[in-house]
Amino acid sequence: MSDMNTIGFSNFRRFATFPEMDLGDITLLVGGNNSGKSTLVKALLLCVDNLKLMSSYTKTNIFEFGAPKFRFDANEWHDVKIKTFSRAIHNKPVPVIDLGSDEEKPELPSEMRFVFTIGSFRFVFDVYGERDGDEVTGEVSYISIEDRGNMVKYDVSFKSHDMCYSVLGSTSERETLIKRLYRDYKSAKEELEKLSDEGNDIAAISSQSEKVASLEKRIEEFVNPDDNELPEDFDYEQALRQQFRNFHAHEYTTTSWDYLPLEFYYSQLNGNLLVDLIGNFIQFAKNPGAAAPKDIEDPNEYGVAMQEYMRIQAAREDLKQEEDKIRKSQEDLKALLNSFKIEYITAHAANQNTIYNTADRNDYIAQTVHGFVRAKIARGQKEYAFVTDWMRKFGVGHDFDVISIDGEAYRVKIKDEDNSTVNLADKGMGSIQLMILLLRLATILREYEPQNIVALEESDQLRYPTIIIEEPEQNLHPKVQSQLADLFLYLNKEYYCKFVVETHSEYLIRKTQVLVSKENFEDNSSMKENNPFKVYYFDGENKDKPYYSMEYRTDGKFSNEFGTGFFDTASNLAFELF
């Protein structure tokens, strides 16, 4: 599925390090003010927008060997309100290795890293710039594209001007090999010790010793591919255990690779930089390259040059064998970029205007109503029914009408069950907030309705977006806050929408616990596989561990505890009153 699965970063905003976070179907971010929830959202939006916007073209010429730009003012889709590199870079010293002494010393960073996974692709962007400038872009020094669907990886350094193509191996296959080697070696050693203790069958001892030596050689090839000298007391069993831990910690491992000079071929440029980077590997394989070195008098220099020439030619031949896989990888990335979408519903002030003017670009309510009208959602259609169904569940009203005023403004009328009508503005702030949320969600559902988009993939699950919502509980009664959990769950189950929600609502979180408990999961394994909810608590005081998962239990309770000031506040006040 083309979902946003993980996001992590370093030296961005308040965080020196933000470990990769696994996103669920419905991810709820809670924590105190200034704890970093909005920083995560800004990073997520910046990554997605730049992934789509980063181009091989500029307004004047085709991208050549300069570093591509990472935009902090990329508001074509989402305005994250950062604007400049200097506002984005972490503002506190971080440990840096001093190359002269190999010791760490604190320095203000000038480079940040973003790591994120969408569908089967994992991306890494390293971005550097001037800390004290007002540049709206940073320069990308390094890009990594890991395609776990086709088991290949592309690394490109714009500083050292090289690119690397890697073939990935599945951890599961390697873990199986490690387990078998470990089991066979341990068994062979035990048998050798037994024969040695008995001491009366020299031929059997010799044969078993050869078997142990053969297994040790295989283990050395596996754990020491660079053929470094091993210590005399090398522990083969411990080495295998360490390998198992290493592989288990990473989903995929590199089995082979080729480092190549960074080259761009105009025939491969189609617009998106990352798609073009993959295309360059295809063209590199086809390009005959420079002629073999000659006219080098120094035999040592000639030998080095010839060795490098042969290495590059061998790499070209290797890439030719991989061309079909690379083309498939490139097409898969194109499809991902076309199909993956994020919608951002920002926190906004509810006003009690009775007329919503479409010319006011800063009026979120007016723009939401206008978007709903432009989507041509009419009574009797499922998106319209979605709004009225949830209006009734939330107690907003029974039906509604959007009335156009000369195409330049709108009124929204709410109809109650007795057919009486009232302006939305007169229903109260909570009802306004809910109606705007429902109208925006209905517009999103219409926009991503399969018949309204190009079908790039077969499953409807791949068509609907990830929706980020900022503090949807504003102005809402506690009961209605809790019902937001029902709304998100409904949209996830019926339309496969994924959610990332910033919230301070205890009632919303409590309701997710009730919903989880009602599923009656058999065990933790079943719950982790089928529970759509994830809750992360942001601890603004812990620099080493900026967030942690609350971890649902099968009974709906959390395994971990919230920090102070969230769930404990109500009980503390009640205790103080008592």
N, C-alpha and C positions, 0 to 999 in steps of 0.2 A: 504494500500500500504506500502511496505517496504522502506519508504523514511526517510531520516534524517529530522525530523520536528523541533526540538529545540536543542539549545546548550547553556549552561551557566556554569560558574565556579567561584571560589573564590581563592584568594591567589596564582594565577598562573601568572607568568611573571609580567607585569606592572600593573595588575589589582588586587586590594584587593577584589573587587566585580564586577562581570560581570553578570547582570541579564539575565535570559534565553531569548534567541532571537528566535522568530518564523521565520523559513526559508520558503521562497516561492518556487515556481517552478523554478524561475530565481531570485536569490538573488544577488544584487549588493552592494558591500561594498566600500564606498568612504570616504575620509577624508585625512588629512594631513599626511606627513611622520611621522612615530613614533606614530601614533594615536592608534594603536592596531589592525589593520585589520589582519596582519599576525599572531598575537597572537591568534585570533579567529580560524584561519585556522589550526594552530599548535595544539590547543586544540581539535579541531574536529578530526583531523587525529590521535592524540594520543588516544582519546577515542575509536574510531573505531578499531584501530589496537590492543589495549589492550583487548577490548571486545572479539576479535577473538583469541588472543594469550594466554590469561590468562588460565592456565592449572592446573589440579589437579595433574599433574605429574611433576617430575623433572628428570634430567638425571640419578639420582641414586636411587630415591625412590619415592613412592607415597606420595602426599601431605597429611600431617596430620594436626596438630593444629597450625602450624606456620602461620603467615600472608602471604597471596599470594603477589606476586611481581607485581608492575606496572612499566613497562619498558619505559624509556625515550630514549633508543637507538633502539627501535623496528622498524628496517628498512627493515623487510621482504617485506613490501608493500610500505611504504612511509618513506623517510628519512626526519624527521622534523628538524634535525640539532639542537637538544637541548642537547642530550647525557646524562646529569646528573641531579639528583634531585636538586642539588644546583643551577644550571642554570635555573631550572623551577620555583622554589619557589619565591614568591613575596619578593622583597628586601627592603620593607619599613615597619615600625611598623604599626600594626593594633590594634584597641581596643580589649582588652581581659578582661573578668570579673575576678576580684580578689576574689577567693572563701572565703578569710578571711574577706573582708570588703564589698563584693557585689558591689564594685565600679569598673569602667572601668579604665584600665591603658594600655598604648601602649606597645606592645611587637612585636618582629620579629616573624612571623608565622613559624611553622614547619609542618603544615598540609594544604593541598589544597583539594578542592572538585570540582568534575566534575558532571554536571547534563545534561543528553541528552535524547532525545526521538527518537526512530527509529520505524516506523510503530506504532503498538499498545503497544510497550514496552517503559517504562521510566526507565532509569538507573541512579543510584547515586554511585559514587566511592569517598571515602575519602582516601587520600594517605598522609602518613607522612614519614619523613626521617631526615637525618642529613644535616643541612644548610651548613656546612663548609666542607663536605666530597666530594669525587669524585665518589660516588656510581652512577651507571647507572640505578638503580632501586629505587623505594620507596616501602614502605610496605602498603598494603591496610588494613585499620582498620575497614572499614564498606562498605558493598555493599547492595544496595536496588534494587530490580527488581519488577517493577509494571507492571503487565500484564492487560492492560485495555480491551483487547479482552475477556478474561475469568474472569475479575473482581476479580483478586486476587493480593496479594502483598507479597513479601518475603523480610525480612530484616535480615541481618547477621552481627553480630559484632564479629570481630576477637580479639578485646581487652577484652570484657567481656565474650566471648565464649558463646554467646546465639544466637538463631535464632527465628524469629517471622513470623508466617503465619497470614495474614489478609485477610478478605473478604471485598471487596469494594462495596459501594453502589453508584448508579448513582445519580449525583447531580440533574438531572431533576426530578426524583421521589421525592427527598427530598424537592426540591423547591416547588413542587406541594403540598406536605404535609404542609410546612410552610405557604404557601399562604392560604390554606384552614383553618388551625388553626387560623391564623391572622384574616381572614374574619369572621369566626364563633365567635371568642372571642370578636372582636370589636362590632359585631352585638348584641351579648348577653349582653355586658356591656351597650350598648345604650338602649336596651330594658329594662334592670333592672333600669337604671336611669329614664326612662320614667315612669315605674310602680311606682317607689319610689316617684317621684314628684306628681303623682296622688294620691297615698297613700290610696286608698280605696279598694284594692283587696289584702288582706294579703296572701291568698293562692297562688295567681299568683306571688307575690313578692318572697315568699318562694321557689316556684318551679324554678323561674328564677335564684334565688341566688344559688340554688343547681347546676343548669346548668353552671353558671359562675365558681363555685368552681370545678366542674368536668373538665371543659376546662383548668382551671389553673393547675390542677393536671397533665393533659396530657402535657401541656407546660413544667412543671417542669421536667417531665420524659424525655422530648425531649432535653431541653437545659441544664439540670443538671443531667446527667446520674450517676455521682458519689454521688448523694444525699447529697451534701454539704448544710449546713444551709444557707438559703436565708435571706437577710435583710427584715425587715418589710415593707419597702417602695419599694420592688422589682417591677420593671416595666415590666409586662409581654409582653406588646406590643413592647416595646423597645428591649427586649430580642429576640423576634421573628425577628424584623427588623435586628438586629445584626447577627443572625443566617443566615438570607437570604443573607446578604452581604458576610459572611464567605463562604457559600456554593457556591455563585456565583463567588467568586474569585478562586475557585479550581474546577477542572473538576470532581474529584471523592473524596469521603470521606470514612473513615474506619468505618465499621459497627460492626465488631467483630474481635477479634484477640486472638492468643495464643503465649505466650513467652515460649520457650523451650531451653533446654541446647543444645549447638552446638555439634553435633556428625557427624562423617563421616563413611560411610559404603563402604568398598572396592567394594562390588558387584554393587554399583551404579556409580562407577567412569568410565567415558568413555573418558575423556580427557579435554573437556572444563569445566572450573571451574563453570561458571554460570549455565550451564545445570546440572552439578552434584549437585549444591546447591539445585536446585529444586527437584532432585531425592532423596536427603537426607530426605526431608519431607515425601516422599512416604515410604521410608524404616523405618523412625522413627515410622510411624503408625503401621508397621508390626512387629517391634521388641518388644518383651514383656517387655524389660527393666529390671531394678533391681527388686528384690523381695520387698514386703512390709516391712517397717522398723520394727525391733524388738530388744530386748535386750537393750532398752534405759530406764534406771531407772527413770530419771527425767520426770515426767508426762508432764510438759510444753514442754520440748524438744521433747518428743514423739509425743505430739499433733501437734507441728509445722512440724515435719518430716512426720507424717501421712497426714497432710493437703497438703503438697507439693506433696507427692506420689499420692494422689487422684487427685490433679490438673493435674499432668502429665498424669495419666491414662485417665482422661477425655479428655485431649487434643489429646491423641492417638486415642480415639474413634471418636472424631470430625474429625480428619484428615482422618480416614478410610472412613468416609462419603464423603469426598472431593476428594478421590483418582482419580476418573475419570477426574475431572476438572484439578487436578494437572498434571496428565499425558498429558492431552491435552495441557496445558500450556507449559510443557516441550518440547513437539513435535513442538509447534509453535515457541518456542525460537530456537530450532535446525534449523527449516526451515528458520528463519530470519537470523541466522548466516551464513547459506549456500548461501542465495540468495542476501543479501545486500552487495553491493560493492561501493567503492569510488575510482575514478580515479583522479589523481592529475597531472595537466599540469603546471609545475613550470615556472616561468620567466627564460628565458635563453638568452644568447647572440647569435645573428645571425652571423655566420661567412661566408666567401666567398670562402671556400674550394670547389674545384670542385670534389674531391674524398672523400667519407665518409667511414672511416675505422671502421669496426664493432668491432675491438679489443679495440678501444678507448672508455672505459666505461664512461668517463667524457664528451664525445661529445654528447650532447642531440640530435642534428640533425642526427648524424650517427645512434644512437640507435633507433630513431623514424623511419628512413627509413628502418632499419633492421627489426623492428617490423612489419611494413607494408608488407614487402616481406614475412616474416614468416607467416603472416595471409593468404597468397595465394589469395590476392584480384586481380582479373583479369579483363581486359577490358570486358565490357558487364554486369558485376555484379553491383548490386545497390550501393555497397559501392564505387566502382570505379566511377560510374556515379555521386555519391554525390560529390566526389572531383572535377571532371571536371565541374559540374554545378556551383559550388561555385567559382572555378577558374575564370570562365567567368564573374560571377557577380562581383567579386572583381577586375577584370581586370588583372589577373596574366598571363593568357594564355588560349589556347583553349583545350589543351590536354597535356599529359606528359608520359614519359617513365622512368622506373627505370632499369638501366643497371647494371647487376652483373659483378664484376671483380674477377673471380676465387673464388667466394663465400666468399671473405674476405673483399670486399669493394664494393661501389656502386657509380654510377653517376646518377644524376637526370637531365633529359632533358625536357625542356618546349617547346611545339609546339604551335606556333601562328596560327591564322586563315588562313594565307597564306601558311601554311605547313612549314614555316621556323622554325628551331630549335635553341635553345640556352641553355647553361648550366644554371641550376637554380642559380648558384653562380653569374652569370652575369646579373641577372634580378634586382638586387638591394635588400637592406636589408628588405624592406617591403614585397616584394614578397616571399623572403625566409621565413620570419616569418609566413606569411599566409599559404604557402605550408606545412610547418611543422605542423601547427595547424590542417590543413585539413587532412593530412596523419594520424596524431595521432587520430583525431576524427573518421576517417574511420576505423582505426584498432579497436577502442573501439566498434564501431557499429558491426563489424564482430565478435568480441569476444563474444558479448552478443546477437548475433542473436539466436532466440529460438532454432533452430536446432543444435546449437553448445553447448548448456548447458543442464543440467539436469532440466527438467520441474518440479519444486517444487510447482508451483501454476498455476492456469489456465490462468490468464490474462497476456498478454505481457507487460502490464504496470509495472509489478513487476520485469521484467527481466533486465531492463536497469539501469545503475548506476547513482549515483550522481557524477557530474564532477566538480572538483574545478580547476579554471583557474586563474593564477596569472598574472595580467597586460598584457592581450592579445593585447593591443593597441600599444605595443612597436614598433617603427619604421614605424607606419602606417600613411598614409595620413588621414586628418580629415574625409573625406567622407567615407573612408573604415572603420575607427573607428566606425562610426555610423552604418555601415552595419553589424557590429558584433551583434548588437541587433537582426537583422533579422535572422542571423545564429542561435543564441541561441533559438529564438522563434520557428524556423523551427524544430530544433532537439527536442524541448520540445513537440511540437504538433505531430510530425510524429513518434518519437521514445520514448516519455515519459521520456527523459533524464532530470534530474534536474541539475541546475547549481548554484554554489557559485562562484562569480567572484570578485576578487580584482581589482579595477580600479581607475585611475586618469583621465579618459577620460570624459570630458564634453560632447563630441559629442555622445558617446555611451549612456550616461544618457539622453540627449535631444531626441535621437531617440526613446528610450523607451516611453517617454512622447507622442510622435507623434503616436506610435503604440497603446498606451492606448486610446488616443483620437479618433482614427479611429474605435475603437470597438463600439462607441456610446452606452455605458452602460446606462441603463434606470435610475439607481439610485446608491447610494453608496453601498447598500446591494448587488446588482447584480455585481458591479465592484469588491468588496472584494471577492466574491465567485468565480469569473471567471478570474480576472486579474492575469496572471502568474508572474508579476514583483513585486519585493519588493526592495526598495532602503533604505539602512541604512547609516546615516552619523555618523562617528566616531569623537567625540569631544575630542581631546587629552588633553584638559585643565580641563574638568569636571570630577572629580573623582567619584562623586555621580551618574552621569548619563553619562556613557562613550559613549553611542550611542543613536540615536533616529531614528525612522522611518520617512521618508519624506512624506508618506501618499499621494498617488495619488488622485486627484479629477477626476470626470467623464470627464472633459474636457482635461485631461492629465496633467494639472498643478499640482504642489505640494502644499499641505496645509501648510507645514513647510518650513523654509528657511535653506539653507546650511550655514555652518559657513564661516567665511572670508577666502579668498584665493582659492575658487573653482569657482562658477559661476560668482562671482563679479569681478574677476581679469581682464577679457577681457574688461568689461565695464569701470572699473576704469582706465585702461591704455588708453582706447579711450578718456575718459573724460580728462585725464591728457594731452594727445596729443592735444585735442581741445583747 
